[in-house]
């Protein structure tokens, strides 16, 4: 199973559309907030794709929660925008919450900096930002879950 992780589009719909187009075999797309309305727009162009989203600190008035979790291929994925866990200062509050939930994968955005790691049985990914990268080019994340294991990658748009 392939999961594409996108965050912080901030209205850059063309970058979001390009990322989805670059991954035609992806089974699931997870948007980590900051312009969650972009997800509603992208669904109309890709009605056969599955999209999940959480709200970010710039999604004013949203009724979507800032975090969620899903089980995919027997792997628990905890995903959040990250602002409620102060990830701009350190990812460890979010990591602690993911471990408390017995997650296999933690996804968060908010910092606009791409990051992926594996520590103590937990895969951690921040896909960076499609709309306003803090450094370099716009990025998104790809997670492949197979019988052999989990692989995480950061991809430039």
C-alpha positions in Angstrom: 0.0 0.0 0.0 1.2 3.5 -0.9 0.3 6.5 1.2 1.1 10.1 0.1 1.4 12.6 2.9 0.9 16.3 2.2 1.0 19.3 4.5 0.8 23.0 4.6 -0.5 23.6 1.1 -1.6 27.1 2.1 -3.7 27.5 -1.0 -1.1 26.3 -3.5 -3.6 24.1 -5.3 -1.4 23.6 -8.4 1.4 22.0 -6.2 -1.1 19.8 -4.5 -2.6 18.7 -7.8 0.9 18.0 -9.2 1.8 15.9 -6.1 -1.4 13.8 -6.5 -0.8 13.4 -10.2 2.8 12.2 -9.6 1.5 9.3 -7.5 -1.2 7.6 -9.6 -0.8 4.3 -7.8 -1.2 5.8 -4.3 -4.0 4.2 -2.3 -4.5 7.0 0.3 -3.6 10.7 0.6 -3.3 12.3 4.0 -3.3 16.1 4.3 -1.9 17.4 7.6 -3.6 20.7 7.6 -3.1 24.4 6.8 -5.6 24.9 4.1 -7.7 21.9 4.5 -10.2 23.4 2.0 -7.7 22.4 -0.7 -8.7 18.8 0.1 -12.3 19.5 -0.8 -11.2 21.0 -4.1 -8.8 18.2 -5.0 -11.4 15.5 -4.3 -13.4 16.9 -7.2 -10.5 16.3 -9.6 -9.6 12.9 -8.2 -13.0 11.4 -7.1 -11.5 7.8 -7.1 -8.9 8.7 -4.6 -9.2 8.5 -0.8 -8.3 11.6 1.2 -8.0 12.1 4.9 -7.3 15.4 6.6 -6.8 17.2 9.9 -7.0 20.9 10.6 -4.0 23.1 11.1 -3.4 26.3 13.0 -4.4 28.4 9.9 -7.6 26.5 9.3 -9.7 29.1 11.1 -13.2 28.0 12.1 -12.7 24.4 11.1 -14.7 21.7 12.7 -12.1 19.1 11.6 -10.0 17.9 14.5 -6.3 18.7 14.6 -5.4 15.0 14.9 -6.7 11.5 13.9 -5.5 8.0 13.5 -6.1 5.1 11.1 -5.1 1.5 10.9 -3.7 0.5 7.5 -2.3 -2.9 6.7 -2.3 -3.7 10.5 -0.2 -0.5 11.1 -1.5 2.2 13.3 -0.9 5.7 11.9 -1.3 8.8 14.2 -1.4 12.0 12.2 -1.7 15.6 13.4 -0.8 19.0 12.1 1.5 19.3 15.1 0.8 22.8 16.5 -1.0 21.4 19.5 2.1 19.3 20.3 4.5 22.3 19.8 6.5 20.5 17.1 8.2 23.7 16.0 10.2 23.4 19.2 10.6 19.7 19.4 8.8 16.6 18.0 8.9 14.8 21.3 5.5 15.7 22.6 4.0 14.2 19.4 6.3 11.2 19.6 5.2 10.6 23.2 1.6 10.7 22.1 2.2 8.4 19.2 3.9 5.9 21.5 1.1 6.2 24.1 -1.3 5.3 21.3 0.9 2.4 20.3 1.3 3.8 16.8 3.7 2.4 14.2 3.8 5.7 12.2 3.6 9.3 13.3 2.9 12.0 10.8 3.0 15.8 11.5 3.4 19.0 9.6 3.5 22.7 10.8 7.3 23.2 10.6 7.4 23.3 6.8 10.6 21.3 7.1 10.8 17.7 5.6 11.9 15.1 8.1 11.8 11.3 8.3 13.3 9.0 10.9 12.9 5.7 12.7 13.4 5.4 16.4 12.3 2.8 19.0 9.9 1.1 16.6 8.2 4.3 15.5 8.5 5.8 12.0 8.3 9.6 12.1 7.6 11.8 9.1 7.1 15.5 8.4 6.5 15.8 4.7 7.5 19.5 4.6 5.3 22.0 2.8 3.8 22.0 -0.7 2.8 25.7 -0.4 5.6 27.5 1.5 8.7 25.4 2.2 10.9 26.7 4.9 14.0 25.6 2.8 14.4 24.4 -0.7 11.7 23.1 -3.0 8.1 22.1 -2.1 8.0 18.5 -0.8 5.6 15.7 0.2 6.0 12.3 1.8 5.5 8.8 0.5 5.0 5.7 2.8 5.1 2.2 1.3 3.7 -0.5 3.6 4.5 -4.0 2.3 4.9 -7.5 3.8 8.6 -6.7 4.0 8.1 -3.6 6.1 7.7 0.2 6.0 9.6 2.6 3.8 9.3 6.4 4.1 10.6 8.9 1.6 10.5 12.7 1.0 9.7 13.7 -2.6 10.3 17.1 -4.2 7.4 18.4 -6.3 
